[in-house]
Amino acid sequence: MFSRKLLAFSALLPLTLALAAAGTPAPTAKPAGTMVPTQSQAVASSLVYGLLSDSQYAYRPRVLDDALSAEIFRRYLESLDGDKLFFTQADMDRFAPYRTQLDDAIKAQDLKPAFDIYTTYVKRVDDRTAYARSLLAKPMDFSAKETWAYDREKAAWAPDTTALNEIWRKYVKNDELRLELAGRSPDEIRKTLDKRYANLGSRVHELRGDDVFESFMNAYATSIDPHTSYMSPRSAENFNMQMRLSLEGIGAVLQRQDEYVVIRTLVPGGPASSTGKVKVGDRVVAVGQGDKGPMTDVVGWRIDDVVDLIRGNKGTKVRLDILPADAGVDGKHQQVTIVRDKVKLEEQAASKSIIDVQGKKIGVITLPGFYLDFEAAKRGDPDARSATTDTARLLGELKAAHVDGVVMDLRENGGGSLLEAVELTGLFIDKGPIVQVRDSGGRVAVESDDNAGVAWDGPLAVLVNRSSASATEIFAAAIQDYGRGLIVGEPTFGKGTVQNLIDLDRWQNKSAPQFGQVKLTIQQFFRVDGGTTQHAGVVPEIQFPATVDATEFGESTYDNALPATHIEVANHQNVGNFTPLLPTLIRQHDARVATDKEFGWWSQDVAEFRAQREKKTISLNEADRRAERDADEAKKKARAAERKALGLADARNDDDDGLQADERNVGQQVAAEEERKKHADPLVRETAAILSDAISLLSADPRMAALVLPVSHQPTVWQ
């Protein structure tokens, strides 16, 4: 299965904070004013320059000149202050010479301009947080007819400090009003916000030179195209760990809360959970290695530095000094010794469920990403973890349960391994081309499924949304082009490019990672019908209301995305054509959702959310905001009454508490998230109903079945 040499990435999956491989004590951060680039970073910048400007590597290389320098300059400032809340026009005027000097600086391995801009940024954050905290001393006037323009992406830089003060006055006023509407007392509001703004300032000071360098190199990389990026050694290791879906550690996920790092979740059956002495919400105060190693106090540390201390190889021991979740700050500590082990990240792996709809059993496989343990695959390990092997196993279990059809839920799936997209499609299609890839020289190669047979030859639907991207789009496009299944949901993201990881250390013969990696766009991919998902995405045959517009999110929003184009059709044999069936399916879908309360509520919420986004402002008048809140509460009460009358489960509580994630009780957050998982998903249920409709129509009408499924070599499909 893993014999192919092309191990390319088609998306960067979210990084986990789960605890993994061996690490070393974290270096002490220098004050921002003394932060300077290192020689290693200078060398790494030169290596990145060589990759991004060379057609041997990059799909669309660009000459590093004044024009590209201006783009790097803009993107770097956006990465630091995208909402234009810290810098002023006076800062822009001082930085202006850098606009056309960054190209020369990178070529000369001179990173001082990037660090100069960042040092100024830290000072401005200090200024702003001090000003915000000073505003808390006096009560705000919530009777004035003011608005807060929270969407500041296209706003102009504030001309001076006076203008920036006015922006921040409204910023703080909105924070105060949210907490007041949530029922907080004036004293609680002041304490909460004072801590919030103080934490904002302190966490900026926690950043180190490698963070600044990574941000600057990313400004350069993303100026080439939206999906090329630079990763520091630490980020690269986290990425690879995410793709493996396994690690060696204690089996816990951490979260920063105030000055503490807190246990957010525990992997069931993992080393930490198995001790019976660690629970969600516990605060890690100190960490020691082995049975007798000295304890290192980690209060106030960056979360990734604490992770590095807790990480370690299978069989080694780590000691945690824990302040229990239910203890006060002066409560009694307890020390726990944990033996590290291999841990599987099952929450990020494929999972299954079965739902009954219209008298049929429909299996649902939820796939969060196209993961693959690349190192194990390269070794030829038959047990290498992958999205395909996990999905094949789940399909076998669904077949044993005698389901009538399968829904692949790929919503929010941002992609992963190109190889996995090909292999996964092969579970549903017999031999044939899956995707075409074109390199920078214009050469086209066809990636095919060469394995005979399928894991599931029954009825199939694929559920996607706007966040379904890259490898997901390869899979959905192939299923659609072959006529193998129905695509349902929203048009997908529209990403049609392939990336590969380039290890910068491979040219330097370093024993330890030092220079990081570049995720580089090396190819563009095309559908087997010769079309492209670039910009357009995969358009479902049956569409649900769009949660976000293409002008707000997706490939088409990038100003430097590759253009869409077409190539020749790859020779393939369709296994179906659902066009004759679609009018009936759409008519039945429309009739059903017209009376489906939960689907209707979801559609209404989507429309209201989009309308609010279009406004891009929010009132700072308490009476107006209370009226909006009262109307929202009245709507929720009416829905709750309808739910009770219809025998539906209670809806989850989405009231605005005015708090940020790191200000909420961790245990309560996790409990709320678990509760949300129990609620029925109207979109999955409706997709299953659409699939059930198709099964019934084709089973009852042999003539229609012959039109839709003309291929004789798959007689069991849709029966």
C-alpha positions in Angstrom: 0.0 0.0 0.0 2.8 2.4 0.8 5.1 1.7 -2.1 4.7 5.0 -3.8 7.6 7.5 -3.5 5.4 10.6 -3.5 4.8 11.4 0.1 3.5 14.9 -0.3 1.3 17.0 1.9 -1.9 18.6 0.6 -2.7 20.5 3.8 -1.2 21.5 7.2 -3.3 19.9 9.9 -3.9 21.6 13.2 -1.1 21.0 15.7 -1.9 19.2 18.9 -0.6 20.1 22.4 -0.6 16.4 23.4 2.6 15.3 25.1 5.1 13.5 22.9 8.8 12.8 22.3 11.9 13.6 24.3 12.7 17.2 25.1 15.1 19.4 27.0 14.6 22.2 29.6 13.4 25.4 28.0 15.8 28.3 27.7 15.0 31.5 29.6 13.3 34.1 27.3 15.3 37.3 26.9 13.5 40.6 27.3 12.1 41.9 24.0 14.6 44.8 23.9 17.6 42.4 23.9 16.2 40.0 21.3 18.6 39.5 18.4 18.8 37.0 15.6 21.2 34.0 15.8 23.7 32.7 13.2 21.5 29.6 12.8 18.6 31.7 11.8 20.7 33.6 9.4 21.8 30.4 7.7 18.2 29.1 7.7 17.0 32.3 6.0 19.5 31.7 3.2 18.3 28.1 2.8 14.7 29.3 2.6 15.7 31.9 0.0 17.4 29.2 -2.1 14.3 27.0 -2.1 11.7 29.6 -2.8 13.6 31.2 -5.7 14.6 27.9 -7.5 12.2 26.3 -10.0 13.9 22.9 -9.2 12.0 22.9 -6.0 9.1 25.5 -6.0 6.1 25.1 -8.3 6.0 28.9 -8.7 9.3 30.3 -7.8 9.6 34.1 -7.4 12.6 36.4 -7.8 13.4 38.1 -4.4 13.2 41.7 -5.5 11.7 45.0 -4.3 8.2 43.9 -5.3 8.4 40.7 -3.3 10.0 42.7 -0.5 6.9 44.9 -0.3 4.6 41.8 0.0 6.8 40.3 2.7 6.7 43.6 4.6 2.9 43.7 4.4 2.4 40.1 5.4 4.8 40.4 8.3 2.9 43.4 9.7 -0.4 41.6 9.2 1.0 38.6 11.2 1.9 40.9 14.1 -1.0 43.4 14.0 -3.6 42.3 11.5 -6.4 44.2 13.2 -4.3 47.4 13.4 -4.6 47.8 17.1 -1.0 48.4 18.1 1.0 50.2 15.4 0.3 53.8 14.3 0.9 55.5 11.0 4.0 57.1 12.7 5.4 53.5 13.1 4.6 52.8 9.5 6.5 55.9 8.4 9.5 54.7 10.4 9.3 51.3 8.9 8.8 52.6 5.4 12.4 52.1 4.2 12.1 48.4 5.0 9.4 48.0 2.4 12.0 47.6 -0.3 14.9 46.5 1.8 13.8 43.1 3.1 14.9 41.4 -0.2 18.4 42.7 0.2 18.4 41.9 3.9 17.4 38.2 3.4 20.0 37.7 0.7 22.6 39.2 3.1 21.4 37.0 6.0 20.5 40.2 7.8 17.5 39.7 10.0 17.8 42.9 12.0 14.9 44.7 10.2 12.5 41.9 11.2 13.6 42.0 14.8 13.5 45.8 14.9 9.8 45.7 13.8 9.1 43.1 16.3 10.8 44.9 19.2 8.7 48.0 18.3 5.6 45.8 18.3 6.3 44.5 21.9 6.6 48.1 23.1 3.3 49.0 21.4 1.6 46.1 23.1 3.0 47.2 26.4 1.6 50.7 25.7 -1.8 49.5 24.7 -2.3 47.0 27.6 -1.2 49.7 30.1 -3.8 52.1 28.5 -6.5 49.4 28.5 -5.9 48.7 32.2 -6.1 52.4 33.0 -9.5 52.6 31.5 -10.9 50.1 34.0 -10.5 52.7 36.9 -13.6 54.6 35.8 -17.0 53.3 34.8 -18.0 53.4 31.2 -21.0 55.2 29.8 -23.2 52.6 28.1 -26.0 55.0 27.3 -24.2 56.7 24.4 -25.1 55.6 20.9 -21.8 54.2 19.8 -20.7 51.2 17.8 -17.5 49.1 17.8 -16.2 48.3 14.3 -14.6 44.9 15.2 -13.7 44.0 11.6 -10.5 46.1 11.2 -8.7 44.0 8.6 -9.1 46.8 6.0 -9.0 49.7 8.4 -6.3 52.4 8.0 -3.5 52.6 10.6 -4.4 55.0 13.4 -2.7 58.4 12.6 -1.5 58.9 16.1 -1.7 57.7 19.7 -4.8 59.8 20.4 -6.7 58.1 17.6 -5.5 54.7 18.8 -6.7 55.5 22.3 -10.2 56.1 21.0 -10.1 52.7 19.2 -9.0 51.0 22.4 -11.6 52.8 24.5 -14.3 51.2 22.4 -12.5 47.9 22.4 -12.4 47.9 26.2 -16.0 49.2 26.4 -17.2 46.2 24.4 -15.3 43.8 26.7 -16.9 45.4 29.7 -20.4 45.4 28.2 -20.2 41.7 27.3 -19.3 40.8 30.9 -22.0 43.1 32.3 -24.7 41.6 30.1 -23.5 38.2 31.3 -24.3 39.3 34.9 -20.9 40.0 36.2 -20.5 42.6 39.0 -18.4 45.7 38.4 -15.6 44.4 40.7 -15.6 41.0 38.8 -15.4 42.9 35.5 -12.5 45.0 36.5 -10.5 42.0 37.9 -11.3 39.8 34.9 -10.3 42.4 32.3 -7.2 43.7 34.2 -5.9 40.1 34.3 -6.8 39.6 30.6 -4.9 42.7 29.4 -2.0 42.0 31.8 -1.7 38.4 30.3 -1.8 39.8 26.8 1.3 41.9 27.6 3.1 39.2 29.5 2.6 36.5 26.8 4.1 38.8 24.1 7.2 39.0 26.3 7.3 35.2 26.5 8.0 35.0 22.8 11.6 34.3 21.7 13.8 34.9 18.8 12.8 31.6 17.1 9.2 32.7 17.2 10.0 36.0 15.6 12.1 34.3 12.9 9.4 31.8 12.2 6.8 34.6 11.8 9.1 36.6 9.4 10.0 33.5 7.3 6.3 32.7 7.0 5.7 36.2 5.7 8.3 35.4 3.0 7.0 31.9 2.3 3.3 32.9 2.1 4.2 35.7 -0.3 5.1 32.9 -2.8 1.7 31.3 -2.5 -0.8 30.8 0.4 0.2 27.3 1.2 4.0 27.5 1.3 5.2 28.1 4.9 8.2 27.8 7.2 8.3 25.7 10.3 10.8 25.9 13.1 12.2 22.6 14.4 9.7 22.5 17.2 6.8 23.2 14.8 8.0 20.6 12.4 8.1 17.9 15.1 4.6 18.8 16.2 3.4 18.6 12.6 5.0 15.1 12.1 3.5 14.0 15.4 0.1 15.1 14.2 0.4 13.2 11.0 1.4 10.0 12.9 -1.5 10.3 15.3 0.7 8.6 17.9 3.3 9.8 20.4 5.3 8.7 23.3 4.4 10.6 26.4 1.9 10.7 29.3 -1.3 11.0 27.2 -2.6 14.4 28.2 -3.5 17.7 26.5 -2.5 20.9 28.2 -4.0 24.4 28.2 -2.6 27.6 29.6 -4.8 29.3 32.2 -3.4 32.4 33.8 0.1 31.6 35.0 -0.6 27.9 35.2 -0.5 25.1 32.6 -3.6 23.0 33.2 -4.6 19.4 32.3 -7.3 19.8 29.7 -8.0 16.2 28.6 -6.6 12.8 29.4 -6.3 10.0 26.8 -8.5 7.1 28.1 -6.2 4.3 29.1 -3.1 6.5 28.7 -0.3 6.7 31.2 -1.6 9.7 33.1 -5.2 8.5 33.2 -4.1 5.0 34.4 -2.4 6.5 37.5 -5.9 7.5 38.8 -4.2 10.5 40.4 -4.4 13.0 37.5 -7.7 14.7 36.5 -8.9 17.4 34.2 -8.3 20.9 35.6 -5.2 19.9 37.6 -2.5 22.5 37.5 1.1 21.5 36.8 3.4 23.4 39.2 6.7 21.6 38.6 8.3 18.8 36.6 11.1 16.4 37.4 12.8 13.7 35.3 13.1 10.1 36.5 12.8 9.0 40.1 15.2 11.6 41.7 15.8 14.4 39.1 15.4 17.9 40.5 12.0 19.5 40.2 11.8 22.5 37.8 9.1 25.1 38.7 7.0 25.8 35.6 4.6 28.4 36.9 4.4 31.2 34.4 6.1 29.2 31.6 5.0 29.0 28.0 2.9 26.0 27.4 5.2 24.5 24.7 8.2 24.8 27.1 6.2 22.8 29.7 5.3 20.2 27.1 9.0 19.8 26.2 9.8 19.0 29.9 7.0 16.5 30.2 7.7 14.8 26.9 9.9 11.7 26.9 10.6 8.3 25.5 8.5 5.2 26.2 9.5 3.6 29.5 11.0 6.7 31.1 9.6 8.4 34.1 8.4 11.9 34.7 7.3 13.4 38.0 4.6 16.1 38.1 4.0 18.4 41.1 0.3 19.0 40.8 -2.1 21.6 42.4 -5.4 19.8 42.2 -8.3 21.3 40.3 -10.5 21.7 43.4 -7.7 23.2 45.6 -7.1 26.9 46.1 -3.8 28.6 45.1 -2.4 27.8 48.6 -3.8 24.2 48.5 -1.9 21.1 49.2 0.2 19.8 46.2 0.6 16.2 45.3 3.4 14.5 43.3 2.6 11.9 40.7 5.2 9.7 39.0 4.1 8.6 35.5 5.8 6.1 33.2 5.7 7.4 29.6 4.3 5.1 27.0 3.1 5.1 23.4 -0.2 7.0 23.1 -2.7 7.0 20.1 -4.6 10.2 19.5 -7.9 8.5 18.8 -9.9 11.7 19.0 -8.3 12.9 15.8 -8.7 9.5 14.0 -11.5 8.2 11.9 -14.6 7.1 13.9 -18.0 5.6 13.1 -21.6 5.7 14.2 -24.9 4.2 12.9 -28.1 6.1 12.6 -31.6 4.8 11.6 -33.4 6.9 9.1 -36.5 6.1 7.1 -36.3 2.5 8.0 -32.7 2.1 6.9 -29.4 1.8 8.8 -26.9 4.3 7.6 -23.3 4.1 8.7 -21.4 7.4 9.2 -17.6 7.6 9.2 -16.2 10.9 10.4 -12.7 11.6 9.2 -11.0 14.7 10.7 -7.8 14.5 8.5 -5.9 12.4 6.0 -3.2 11.3 8.4 -0.3 8.9 7.8 2.7 7.8 9.8 5.3 8.7 7.1 8.3 7.2 8.8 6.6 3.9 9.4 5.3 3.9 5.8 8.8 4.5 4.5 10.1 1.5 6.6 7.4 -0.7 5.0 5.7 -1.2 8.3 2.4 -3.1 7.5 0.9 -1.6 10.7 1.7 2.0 9.8 -1.2 4.2 11.1 -3.2 5.9 8.3 -6.6 7.3 7.5 -7.1 4.5 4.9 -6.3 1.6 7.2 -8.6 3.0 9.9 -11.4 3.7 7.5 -11.1 0.2 5.9 -11.4 -1.3 9.4 -14.5 0.8 10.1 -16.1 -0.1 6.8 -15.6 -3.8 7.6 -17.4 -3.2 11.0 -20.3 -1.4 9.2 -20.6 -4.2 6.7 -20.8 -6.7 9.6 -23.6 -4.5 11.1 -25.5 -4.8 7.7 -25.8 -1.1 7.1 -27.7 0.0 4.0 -25.4 2.8 3.1 -22.4 4.8 4.2 -21.9 8.6 4.7 -18.3 9.9 4.7 -18.4 13.0 6.9 -15.5 15.2 5.8 -16.6 18.5 7.1 -13.8 20.6 8.7 -11.3 18.1 7.1 -8.5 20.3 5.9 -6.6 17.6 4.2 -3.3 15.8 4.9 -1.4 13.3 2.8 -1.9 13.2 -0.9 -1.1 9.5 -0.8 -3.9 8.9 1.6 -6.4 10.7 -0.6 -5.5 8.3 -3.4 -5.6 5.2 -1.1 -8.8 6.2 0.6 -10.6 6.7 -2.8 -9.4 3.2 -3.7 -11.6 1.8 -0.9 -14.7 2.8 -2.9 -13.4 2.5 -6.5 -11.8 -0.4 -8.4 -8.6 0.2 -10.2 -8.2 3.6 -12.0 -6.8 7.1 -11.9 -7.7 9.2 -8.9 -5.9 12.5 -9.4 -3.6 14.2 -11.8 -0.6 16.2 -10.7 1.4 18.7 -12.7 4.9 19.9 -11.7 6.6 23.3 -12.4 7.9 22.0 -15.7 4.4 21.2 -17.0 4.8 17.4 -16.7 1.6 15.6 -15.7 1.6 12.4 -13.7 -1.5 10.3 -12.8 -1.8 9.0 -9.3 -3.9 5.8 -9.5 -5.4 3.2 -7.3 -3.7 0.0 -8.5 -5.3 -2.4 -6.0 -8.1 -4.5 -7.3 -11.4 -4.6 -5.4 -13.1 -2.3 -3.0 -13.8 -2.2 0.7 -17.4 -0.8 0.2 -19.4 -1.2 -3.0 -22.7 -0.1 -1.5 -24.5 3.2 -1.5 -22.3 6.2 -0.6 -22.6 9.9 0.2 -19.9 12.4 1.0 -20.7 15.3 3.3 -18.5 18.4 2.9 -18.4 22.1 3.9 -16.3 25.2 3.1 -13.6 24.0 5.5 -13.2 20.7 3.5 -10.0 21.2 1.7 -7.1 19.8 -0.3 -6.9 16.0 0.1 -10.6 16.0 1.0 -11.3 17.7 -2.3 -9.2 15.1 -4.2 -11.4 12.4 -2.6 -14.7 14.1 -3.1 -13.8 15.1 -6.7 -12.9 11.6 -7.7 -16.1 10.1 -6.1 -18.0 12.8 -8.1 -16.2 12.3 -11.4 -16.6 8.5 -11.3 -20.3 8.9 -10.3 -19.5 6.6 -7.4 -21.5 8.6 -4.8 -23.5 11.7 -4.0 -21.7 14.8 -2.8 -23.8 16.8 -0.2 -23.2 20.0 1.7 -21.4 23.2 0.8 -18.9 24.0 -2.0 -15.5 23.1 -0.6 -12.4 25.3 0.1 -11.0 25.4 -3.4 -7.4 24.3 -2.8 -5.7 22.6 -5.7 -2.1 22.5 -4.9 0.3 19.9 -3.4 3.0 20.6 -0.8 6.0 18.7 0.4 8.2 19.1 3.5 11.8 20.0 2.8 14.1 19.5 5.8 16.6 22.3 5.8 19.0 20.3 8.0 19.6 17.8 5.2 22.1 20.1 3.6 24.0 20.9 6.8 24.7 17.4 8.2 23.5 18.4 11.7 22.9 15.7 14.3 20.0 17.7 15.9 17.3 19.7 14.1 18.5 23.3 13.9 17.1 25.0 10.8 13.5 23.8 10.5 11.5 22.8 7.5 9.7 24.4 4.6 6.3 23.2 3.5 6.7 24.0 -0.2 4.2 24.0 -3.0 5.6 21.6 -5.6 2.6 20.6 -7.8 -0.9 21.5 -8.8 -3.5 18.7 -8.8 -6.4 18.2 -11.2 -9.5 16.0 -11.3 -9.6 12.9 -13.5 -12.0 14.9 -15.7 -9.3 17.4 -16.3 -10.9 20.1 -14.2 -9.5 21.7 -11.1 -10.7 22.3 -7.5 -8.5 25.5 -7.4 -10.8 28.4 -6.4 -14.1 26.6 -7.4 -13.7 23.6 -5.0 -16.0 20.6 -5.3 -19.6 21.7 -5.8 -22.1 19.3 -4.2 -25.0 17.9 -6.2 -27.3 18.7 -3.3 -26.4 21.8 -1.4 -27.1 23.0 2.1 -27.1 26.7 3.1 -23.6 28.1 3.0 -22.2 28.9 6.5 -19.6 31.3 5.0 -19.4 33.0 1.6 -16.6 32.4 -0.9 -15.7 36.0 -0.5 -15.0 35.5 3.2 -13.2 32.2 3.4 -11.5 29.9 0.9 -8.8 29.8 -1.8 -10.5 32.6 -3.7 -9.9 35.0 -0.8 -6.1 34.8 -1.2 -4.6 37.5 -3.3 -1.7 35.4 -4.5 -3.5 32.0 -5.1 -2.6 30.1 -8.2 -5.1 30.6 -11.0 -7.5 27.9 -12.0 -6.8 26.0 -15.2 -7.6 22.7 -16.9 -5.7 19.8 -18.5 -6.7 16.7 -20.5 -9.1 14.1 -19.1 -7.5 11.0 -17.5 -8.7 7.7 -19.0 -11.3 6.3 -16.6 -14.6 4.5 -16.6 -17.5 6.1 -14.8 -19.5 3.8 -12.5 -22.6 5.9 -12.3 -24.4 9.1 -13.3 -26.7 10.7 -10.7 -28.0 13.5 -12.9 -31.3 11.7 -13.8 -32.0 11.2 -10.0 -31.1 14.7 -8.8 -34.5 16.5 -9.5 -36.4 13.9 -7.4 -33.8 13.9 -4.6 -33.7 17.7 -4.4 -37.5 17.8 -4.3 -37.7 15.3 -1.5 -34.9 17.0 0.4 -36.6 20.4 0.1 -39.9 19.0 1.3 -38.3 17.2 4.2 -36.2 20.2 5.5 -39.3 22.5 5.2 -40.8 20.6 8.1 -37.6 19.5 9.9 -37.4 21.8 12.9 -33.8 21.3 13.8 -32.6 21.7 10.2 -34.7 24.9 10.0 -33.3 26.2 13.2 -29.8 25.6 11.9 -30.6 27.4 8.6 -32.0 30.3 10.5 -28.9 30.6 12.7 -26.6 30.4 9.7 -28.6 33.3 8.0 -28.5 35.4 11.2 -24.8 34.8 11.7 -24.0 35.8 8.2 -26.2 38.9 8.5 -24.3 39.9 11.6 -20.9 39.3 9.9 -22.0 41.6 7.1 -22.7 44.4 9.5 -19.1 44.3 10.8 -20.0 46.5 13.8 -21.8 46.0 17.1 -23.6 48.5 19.3 -22.0 49.7 22.5 -25.4 51.0 23.8 -26.5 48.8 26.7 -30.2 49.2 26.0 -29.7 48.1 22.4 -27.5 45.2 23.4 -30.0 44.1 26.1 -32.8 44.3 23.6 -30.8 42.0 21.2 -30.0 39.6 24.0 -33.7 39.5 25.2 -34.8 38.8 21.7 -32.3 36.0 21.4 -33.3 34.6 24.8 -37.0 34.7 23.7 -36.1 32.8 20.6 -34.2 30.2 22.6 -37.2 29.8 25.0 -39.6 29.3 22.2 -37.3 26.7 20.6 -36.9 25.0 24.0 -40.7 24.8 24.3 -41.0 23.4 20.8 -38.3 20.9 21.5 -40.1 19.7 24.6 -43.4 19.4 22.7 -41.7 17.4 19.9 -39.7 15.2 22.3 -36.4 16.5 21.1 -33.2 16.7 23.2 -32.4 20.1 24.9 -30.2 22.4 22.9 -26.7 23.2 24.1 -26.2 26.5 25.9 -24.4 29.0 23.7 -25.0 32.1 25.8 -22.2 34.7 25.7 -20.5 34.7 29.1 -18.1 37.4 28.0 -15.1 35.2 28.8 -12.2 34.0 26.7 -11.4 30.3 26.5 -8.5 30.5 29.0 -10.7 32.4 31.5 -13.2 29.6 31.9 -13.1 26.6 34.2 -11.4 23.9 32.2 -13.4 21.1 33.7 -16.7 22.8 32.8 -15.4 23.6 29.3 -14.6 19.9 28.7 -17.9 18.8 30.1 -19.8 21.2 27.8 -17.8 20.0 24.8 -18.7 16.4 25.6 -22.3 17.3 26.0 -22.4 18.9 22.6 -21.1 15.7 21.0 -24.3 13.9 22.3 -26.7 16.2 20.3 -28.0 15.0 17.0 -26.4 16.7 14.0 -29.2 17.7 11.6 -26.8 17.9 8.6 -25.6 14.3 9.1 -29.2 13.1 9.6 -30.4 14.9 6.4 -27.5 13.5 4.4 -28.4 10.1 5.6 -32.0 10.7 4.6 -30.9 11.8 1.1 -28.9 8.7 0.7 -31.9 6.7 2.0 -34.1 8.4 -0.7 -31.6 7.4 -3.4 -31.5 3.8 -2.2 -35.3 3.6 -2.2 -35.7 5.2 -5.6 -33.1 3.0 -7.3 -34.4 -0.2 -5.7 -38.0 0.5 -6.8 -37.2 1.7 -10.3 -35.0 -0.7 -12.4 -35.2 1.7 -15.4 -33.9 4.6 -13.3 -31.3 2.4 -11.8 -30.1 1.4 -15.3 -29.7 5.1 -16.1 -27.9 6.0 -12.9 -25.8 2.9 -12.4 -25.1 1.4 -15.9 -21.9 -0.5 -15.0 -22.5 -4.2 -15.0 -19.3 -5.1 -13.1 -20.7 -3.6 -9.9 -24.0 -5.4 -9.6 -24.3 -5.0 -5.8 -24.0 -1.2 -5.8 -27.1 0.5 -4.4 -29.1 -2.7 -4.1 
